[in-house]
Amino acid sequence: MSVGFLFRSVCAGAARVSAVRPLQSFHTGCPLGAAEKALLMKLRKSTGYTFTNCKKALEKFDNDVAQAETWLHEQAKREGWSKAHKLEGRRVKEGLIGVFVGDSDAVMVEVNCETDFVARNEAFQELVKAVAFATLAHHKNRTQGQSGYVKSLLGGEDLSKLTLTEGVTLGDHLAFVIGRLGENMSVKRAVTLGVPAHWHIGSYVHGSVAGQTQVTMGRYGALVVLQGGPDGEQAALGRTLGQHVVGEAPVALGNMEDLPCGDAETRLLPQTLLSDPSRTVAQFLRGKQARVLDFVRFQCGEKAELQE
């Protein structure tokens, strides 16, 4: 009797067994049924985990998708903490800057990973989005009822304690993504801004990631706090100034009356405007009857300390 004949016989027997009772922990080399394939594809799509892990989870919970998904997340989180501990010494110089600007609030975050390959992964980009919105929610809760200009800077340790959902912190979610993608990551820093009425927050992100609309992501980002400017032009004005901040990397604001000190000028207002070298930033602002009150620039992977 051939091996092939025996294999086909086992498969046929397994099919008869499965027709009278649900699939338990009995395994054969037989193909999955259509219903089981559908459950497997559903779980795979909702979690992003490998087919092997999804199949294992479904078998463990008798094809209960909800229980299987919960178990997979718990396993990923547990494995993530272990991987995070093992990988914590490895450099995380890649990643993304994420920027979101609302009507009177804005947030900019930096999340790092080891490789550009992971930075392009959708799960990593969802992490950046989660960090941005958790930070913005924290800012709104903390500043509720306050008026005037508010600027807050948070480092990785504080960010990891922020809550995403009940019982789940950003630190927990970070571990979950590490477990899922298998690469060291860190939530490095964030800045939130809140402005009073008639002020505006401009933004610019360089190298924007395609397909991300809620939170703009890229390698460089800038937020610029503005006052004045022609009605309806504040967004374009903020983008022009944000682009300048990203490109010229000023470290201080300066005064409208300051004169340029040469090619090494590090004050924003006396710098030559990136989009129009015939005038300084201060001259450009005078023409628009606008003022820059503050700005923040993030570059992914830079060695920078948080400063108010």
Contacts in CASP RR format, 6 or more apart in sequence:
PFRMAT RR
TARGET T0000
AUTHOR 0000-0000-0000
METHOD contacts of the structure
MODEL  1
MSVGFLFRSVCAGAARVSAVRPLQSFHTGCPLGAAEKALLMKLRKSTGYT
FTNCKKALEKFDNDVAQAETWLHEQAKREGWSKAHKLEGRRVKEGLIGVF
VGDSDAVMVEVNCETDFVARNEAFQELVKAVAFATLAHHKNRTQGQSGYV
KSLLGGEDLSKLTLTEGVTLGDHLAFVIGRLGENMSVKRAVTLGVPAHWH
IGSYVHGSVAGQTQVTMGRYGALVVLQGGPDGEQAALGRTLGQHVVGEAP
VALGNMEDLPCGDAETRLLPQTLLSDPSRTVAQFLRGKQARVLDFVRFQC
GEKAELQE
7 29 0 8 1.000
10 28 0 8 1.000
10 29 0 8 1.000
10 30 0 8 1.000
11 28 0 8 1.000
11 29 0 8 1.000
11 30 0 8 1.000
14 26 0 8 1.000
14 28 0 8 1.000
14 30 0 8 1.000
15 30 0 8 1.000
17 26 0 8 1.000
22 62 0 8 1.000
22 63 0 8 1.000
23 36 0 8 1.000
23 59 0 8 1.000
23 62 0 8 1.000
23 63 0 8 1.000
24 62 0 8 1.000
25 59 0 8 1.000
27 59 0 8 1.000
32 40 0 8 1.000
36 58 0 8 1.000
36 63 0 8 1.000
39 58 0 8 1.000
39 63 0 8 1.000
39 65 0 8 1.000
40 51 0 8 1.000
40 54 0 8 1.000
40 55 0 8 1.000
40 58 0 8 1.000
42 65 0 8 1.000
43 49 0 8 1.000
43 54 0 8 1.000
43 57 0 8 1.000
43 58 0 8 1.000
43 65 0 8 1.000
43 68 0 8 1.000
43 69 0 8 1.000
43 72 0 8 1.000
44 50 0 8 1.000
44 51 0 8 1.000
44 54 0 8 1.000
46 65 0 8 1.000
46 69 0 8 1.000
47 54 0 8 1.000
47 69 0 8 1.000
47 72 0 8 1.000
47 73 0 8 1.000
48 123 0 8 1.000
48 180 0 8 1.000
49 72 0 8 1.000
49 76 0 8 1.000
49 180 0 8 1.000
53 72 0 8 1.000
53 75 0 8 1.000
54 68 0 8 1.000
54 72 0 8 1.000
57 68 0 8 1.000
57 69 0 8 1.000
57 71 0 8 1.000
57 72 0 8 1.000
58 64 0 8 1.000
58 65 0 8 1.000
58 68 0 8 1.000
60 68 0 8 1.000
60 71 0 8 1.000
61 67 0 8 1.000
61 68 0 8 1.000
61 71 0 8 1.000
73 176 0 8 1.000
76 176 0 8 1.000
76 179 0 8 1.000
76 180 0 8 1.000
77 172 0 8 1.000
77 175 0 8 1.000
77 176 0 8 1.000
77 179 0 8 1.000
79 179 0 8 1.000
80 175 0 8 1.000
80 176 0 8 1.000
80 178 0 8 1.000
80 179 0 8 1.000
80 182 0 8 1.000
81 175 0 8 1.000
83 178 0 8 1.000
83 179 0 8 1.000
83 182 0 8 1.000
83 184 0 8 1.000
84 174 0 8 1.000
84 175 0 8 1.000
84 178 0 8 1.000
84 179 0 8 1.000
84 184 0 8 1.000
84 185 0 8 1.000
87 178 0 8 1.000
87 182 0 8 1.000
87 183 0 8 1.000
87 184 0 8 1.000
88 184 0 8 1.000
89 184 0 8 1.000
90 114 0 8 1.000
90 184 0 8 1.000
91 114 0 8 1.000
91 184 0 8 1.000
92 112 0 8 1.000
92 113 0 8 1.000
92 114 0 8 1.000
92 184 0 8 1.000
92 185 0 8 1.000
92 186 0 8 1.000
93 112 0 8 1.000
93 114 0 8 1.000
93 301 0 8 1.000
94 112 0 8 1.000
94 113 0 8 1.000
94 114 0 8 1.000
94 115 0 8 1.000
94 116 0 8 1.000
94 118 0 8 1.000
94 119 0 8 1.000
94 300 0 8 1.000
94 301 0 8 1.000
95 110 0 8 1.000
95 111 0 8 1.000
95 112 0 8 1.000
95 113 0 8 1.000
95 116 0 8 1.000
95 118 0 8 1.000
95 119 0 8 1.000
95 124 0 8 1.000
95 219 0 8 1.000
95 300 0 8 1.000
95 301 0 8 1.000
96 110 0 8 1.000
96 111 0 8 1.000
96 119 0 8 1.000
96 124 0 8 1.000
96 125 0 8 1.000
96 128 0 8 1.000
96 209 0 8 1.000
96 217 0 8 1.000
96 218 0 8 1.000
96 219 0 8 1.000
96 300 0 8 1.000
97 108 0 8 1.000
97 109 0 8 1.000
97 110 0 8 1.000
97 205 0 8 1.000
97 217 0 8 1.000
97 218 0 8 1.000
97 219 0 8 1.000
97 220 0 8 1.000
97 221 0 8 1.000
97 298 0 8 1.000
97 299 0 8 1.000
97 300 0 8 1.000
98 108 0 8 1.000
98 109 0 8 1.000
98 110 0 8 1.000
98 111 0 8 1.000
98 128 0 8 1.000
98 129 0 8 1.000
98 132 0 8 1.000
98 205 0 8 1.000
98 215 0 8 1.000
98 216 0 8 1.000
98 217 0 8 1.000
98 218 0 8 1.000
98 221 0 8 1.000
99 106 0 8 1.000
99 107 0 8 1.000
99 108 0 8 1.000
99 132 0 8 1.000
99 203 0 8 1.000
99 205 0 8 1.000
99 215 0 8 1.000
99 216 0 8 1.000
99 217 0 8 1.000
99 221 0 8 1.000
99 223 0 8 1.000
100 106 0 8 1.000
100 107 0 8 1.000
100 132 0 8 1.000
100 133 0 8 1.000
100 136 0 8 1.000
100 214 0 8 1.000
100 215 0 8 1.000
100 216 0 8 1.000
101 201 0 8 1.000
101 202 0 8 1.000
101 203 0 8 1.000
101 223 0 8 1.000
102 201 0 8 1.000
104 194 0 8 1.000
104 195 0 8 1.000
104 196 0 8 1.000
104 197 0 8 1.000
104 199 0 8 1.000
104 201 0 8 1.000
105 136 0 8 1.000
105 139 0 8 1.000
105 140 0 8 1.000
105 192 0 8 1.000
105 193 0 8 1.000
105 194 0 8 1.000
105 195 0 8 1.000
105 201 0 8 1.000
106 192 0 8 1.000
106 193 0 8 1.000
106 194 0 8 1.000
106 201 0 8 1.000
106 202 0 8 1.000
106 203 0 8 1.000
106 223 0 8 1.000
107 132 0 8 1.000
107 133 0 8 1.000
107 135 0 8 1.000
107 136 0 8 1.000
107 139 0 8 1.000
107 190 0 8 1.000
107 191 0 8 1.000
107 192 0 8 1.000
107 193 0 8 1.000
108 132 0 8 1.000
108 190 0 8 1.000
108 191 0 8 1.000
108 203 0 8 1.000
108 221 0 8 1.000
108 222 0 8 1.000
108 223 0 8 1.000
108 296 0 8 1.000
108 298 0 8 1.000
109 128 0 8 1.000
109 131 0 8 1.000
109 132 0 8 1.000
109 135 0 8 1.000
109 159 0 8 1.000
109 187 0 8 1.000
109 189 0 8 1.000
109 190 0 8 1.000
109 191 0 8 1.000
110 187 0 8 1.000
110 188 0 8 1.000
110 189 0 8 1.000
110 190 0 8 1.000
110 298 0 8 1.000
110 300 0 8 1.000
110 301 0 8 1.000
111 124 0 8 1.000
111 127 0 8 1.000
111 128 0 8 1.000
111 131 0 8 1.000
111 185 0 8 1.000
111 186 0 8 1.000
111 187 0 8 1.000
111 188 0 8 1.000
112 185 0 8 1.000
112 186 0 8 1.000
112 187 0 8 1.000
112 188 0 8 1.000
112 300 0 8 1.000
112 301 0 8 1.000
113 119 0 8 1.000
113 124 0 8 1.000
113 181 0 8 1.000
113 183 0 8 1.000
113 184 0 8 1.000
113 185 0 8 1.000
114 183 0 8 1.000
114 184 0 8 1.000
114 185 0 8 1.000
115 183 0 8 1.000
118 124 0 8 1.000
118 181 0 8 1.000
118 183 0 8 1.000
118 185 0 8 1.000
119 125 0 8 1.000
120 209 0 8 1.000
121 181 0 8 1.000
123 177 0 8 1.000
123 180 0 8 1.000
123 181 0 8 1.000
124 177 0 8 1.000
124 181 0 8 1.000
124 185 0 8 1.000
125 209 0 8 1.000
125 212 0 8 1.000
125 217 0 8 1.000
127 173 0 8 1.000
127 174 0 8 1.000
127 177 0 8 1.000
127 185 0 8 1.000
128 215 0 8 1.000
128 217 0 8 1.000
129 212 0 8 1.000
129 214 0 8 1.000
129 215 0 8 1.000
130 164 0 8 1.000
130 170 0 8 1.000
130 173 0 8 1.000
131 159 0 8 1.000
131 170 0 8 1.000
131 187 0 8 1.000
131 190 0 8 1.000
132 190 0 8 1.000
132 215 0 8 1.000
133 215 0 8 1.000
134 159 0 8 1.000
134 162 0 8 1.000
134 163 0 8 1.000
134 164 0 8 1.000
134 170 0 8 1.000
135 154 0 8 1.000
135 159 0 8 1.000
135 162 0 8 1.000
135 190 0 8 1.000
135 192 0 8 1.000
136 192 0 8 1.000
137 162 0 8 1.000
138 154 0 8 1.000
138 162 0 8 1.000
138 192 0 8 1.000
139 150 0 8 1.000
139 152 0 8 1.000
139 192 0 8 1.000
139 194 0 8 1.000
142 152 0 8 1.000
143 150 0 8 1.000
143 194 0 8 1.000
147 196 0 8 1.000
148 194 0 8 1.000
148 195 0 8 1.000
148 196 0 8 1.000
149 193 0 8 1.000
149 194 0 8 1.000
149 195 0 8 1.000
149 196 0 8 1.000
149 199 0 8 1.000
149 225 0 8 1.000
149 293 0 8 1.000
149 294 0 8 1.000
150 192 0 8 1.000
150 193 0 8 1.000
150 194 0 8 1.000
151 191 0 8 1.000
151 192 0 8 1.000
151 193 0 8 1.000
151 194 0 8 1.000
151 294 0 8 1.000
151 308 0 8 1.000
152 191 0 8 1.000
152 192 0 8 1.000
153 189 0 8 1.000
153 190 0 8 1.000
153 191 0 8 1.000
153 306 0 8 1.000
153 307 0 8 1.000
153 308 0 8 1.000
154 189 0 8 1.000
154 190 0 8 1.000
154 191 0 8 1.000
154 192 0 8 1.000
154 306 0 8 1.000
155 188 0 8 1.000
155 189 0 8 1.000
155 190 0 8 1.000
155 306 0 8 1.000
156 186 0 8 1.000
156 187 0 8 1.000
156 188 0 8 1.000
156 189 0 8 1.000
159 170 0 8 1.000
159 187 0 8 1.000
159 189 0 8 1.000
159 190 0 8 1.000
160 169 0 8 1.000
160 170 0 8 1.000
160 171 0 8 1.000
160 174 0 8 1.000
160 187 0 8 1.000
161 169 0 8 1.000
161 170 0 8 1.000
161 171 0 8 1.000
162 169 0 8 1.000
162 170 0 8 1.000
163 169 0 8 1.000
163 170 0 8 1.000
164 170 0 8 1.000
164 172 0 8 1.000
164 173 0 8 1.000
170 187 0 8 1.000
171 187 0 8 1.000
174 185 0 8 1.000
174 186 0 8 1.000
174 187 0 8 1.000
177 185 0 8 1.000
178 184 0 8 1.000
178 185 0 8 1.000
188 301 0 8 1.000
189 298 0 8 1.000
189 304 0 8 1.000
189 306 0 8 1.000
191 223 0 8 1.000
191 296 0 8 1.000
191 298 0 8 1.000
191 306 0 8 1.000
193 201 0 8 1.000
193 223 0 8 1.000
193 225 0 8 1.000
193 294 0 8 1.000
193 296 0 8 1.000
194 201 0 8 1.000
195 201 0 8 1.000
195 225 0 8 1.000
198 227 0 8 1.000
198 228 0 8 1.000
199 225 0 8 1.000
199 226 0 8 1.000
199 227 0 8 1.000
199 293 0 8 1.000
200 225 0 8 1.000
200 226 0 8 1.000
200 227 0 8 1.000
200 228 0 8 1.000
200 234 0 8 1.000
200 235 0 8 1.000
200 237 0 8 1.000
200 238 0 8 1.000
201 223 0 8 1.000
201 224 0 8 1.000
201 225 0 8 1.000
201 226 0 8 1.000
202 223 0 8 1.000
202 224 0 8 1.000
202 225 0 8 1.000
202 226 0 8 1.000
202 234 0 8 1.000
202 235 0 8 1.000
202 237 0 8 1.000
202 238 0 8 1.000
202 239 0 8 1.000
202 241 0 8 1.000
202 242 0 8 1.000
203 216 0 8 1.000
203 221 0 8 1.000
203 222 0 8 1.000
203 223 0 8 1.000
203 224 0 8 1.000
203 238 0 8 1.000
203 239 0 8 1.000
203 242 0 8 1.000
204 221 0 8 1.000
204 222 0 8 1.000
204 224 0 8 1.000
204 238 0 8 1.000
204 239 0 8 1.000
204 241 0 8 1.000
204 242 0 8 1.000
204 243 0 8 1.000
204 245 0 8 1.000
204 246 0 8 1.000
205 216 0 8 1.000
205 217 0 8 1.000
205 218 0 8 1.000
205 220 0 8 1.000
205 221 0 8 1.000
205 222 0 8 1.000
206 218 0 8 1.000
206 219 0 8 1.000
206 220 0 8 1.000
206 221 0 8 1.000
206 243 0 8 1.000
206 246 0 8 1.000
206 247 0 8 1.000
207 218 0 8 1.000
207 219 0 8 1.000
207 220 0 8 1.000
208 216 0 8 1.000
208 217 0 8 1.000
208 218 0 8 1.000
209 216 0 8 1.000
209 217 0 8 1.000
209 218 0 8 1.000
218 300 0 8 1.000
219 299 0 8 1.000
219 300 0 8 1.000
220 246 0 8 1.000
220 247 0 8 1.000
220 297 0 8 1.000
220 298 0 8 1.000
220 299 0 8 1.000
220 300 0 8 1.000
221 242 0 8 1.000
221 246 0 8 1.000
221 297 0 8 1.000
221 298 0 8 1.000
221 299 0 8 1.000
222 242 0 8 1.000
222 243 0 8 1.000
222 245 0 8 1.000
222 246 0 8 1.000
222 295 0 8 1.000
222 296 0 8 1.000
222 297 0 8 1.000
222 298 0 8 1.000
223 242 0 8 1.000
223 295 0 8 1.000
223 296 0 8 1.000
224 238 0 8 1.000
224 241 0 8 1.000
224 242 0 8 1.000
224 245 0 8 1.000
224 292 0 8 1.000
224 294 0 8 1.000
224 295 0 8 1.000
225 292 0 8 1.000
225 293 0 8 1.000
225 294 0 8 1.000
225 295 0 8 1.000
226 234 0 8 1.000
226 237 0 8 1.000
226 238 0 8 1.000
226 241 0 8 1.000
226 290 0 8 1.000
226 291 0 8 1.000
226 292 0 8 1.000
226 293 0 8 1.000
227 290 0 8 1.000
227 291 0 8 1.000
227 293 0 8 1.000
228 234 0 8 1.000
228 288 0 8 1.000
228 289 0 8 1.000
228 290 0 8 1.000
228 291 0 8 1.000
229 237 0 8 1.000
229 288 0 8 1.000
229 289 0 8 1.000
229 290 0 8 1.000
230 237 0 8 1.000
230 288 0 8 1.000
230 289 0 8 1.000
233 288 0 8 1.000
237 288 0 8 1.000
237 290 0 8 1.000
240 275 0 8 1.000
240 284 0 8 1.000
241 281 0 8 1.000
241 292 0 8 1.000
241 295 0 8 1.000
242 295 0 8 1.000
243 274 0 8 1.000
243 275 0 8 1.000
244 268 0 8 1.000
244 271 0 8 1.000
244 273 0 8 1.000
244 274 0 8 1.000
244 275 0 8 1.000
244 281 0 8 1.000
245 268 0 8 1.000
245 295 0 8 1.000
245 297 0 8 1.000
246 297 0 8 1.000
247 274 0 8 1.000
248 268 0 8 1.000
248 271 0 8 1.000
248 274 0 8 1.000
249 266 0 8 1.000
249 297 0 8 1.000
249 299 0 8 1.000
250 266 0 8 1.000
250 267 0 8 1.000
250 268 0 8 1.000
250 271 0 8 1.000
250 295 0 8 1.000
250 297 0 8 1.000
251 266 0 8 1.000
251 267 0 8 1.000
252 266 0 8 1.000
252 267 0 8 1.000
252 268 0 8 1.000
253 267 0 8 1.000
253 268 0 8 1.000
253 269 0 8 1.000
253 292 0 8 1.000
253 293 0 8 1.000
253 294 0 8 1.000
253 295 0 8 1.000
254 267 0 8 1.000
254 268 0 8 1.000
254 269 0 8 1.000
254 270 0 8 1.000
255 269 0 8 1.000
256 269 0 8 1.000
256 282 0 8 1.000
256 285 0 8 1.000
256 286 0 8 1.000
256 291 0 8 1.000
257 282 0 8 1.000
258 267 0 8 1.000
258 269 0 8 1.000
258 270 0 8 1.000
258 282 0 8 1.000
259 270 0 8 1.000
260 270 0 8 1.000
260 271 0 8 1.000
260 272 0 8 1.000
260 280 0 8 1.000
261 270 0 8 1.000
265 271 0 8 1.000
265 272 0 8 1.000
268 281 0 8 1.000
268 292 0 8 1.000
268 295 0 8 1.000
269 280 0 8 1.000
269 281 0 8 1.000
269 282 0 8 1.000
269 285 0 8 1.000
269 292 0 8 1.000
270 280 0 8 1.000
270 281 0 8 1.000
270 282 0 8 1.000
271 280 0 8 1.000
271 281 0 8 1.000
272 279 0 8 1.000
272 280 0 8 1.000
272 281 0 8 1.000
273 279 0 8 1.000
273 280 0 8 1.000
273 281 0 8 1.000
273 283 0 8 1.000
273 284 0 8 1.000
276 284 0 8 1.000
281 292 0 8 1.000
285 291 0 8 1.000
285 292 0 8 1.000
298 304 0 8 1.000
END
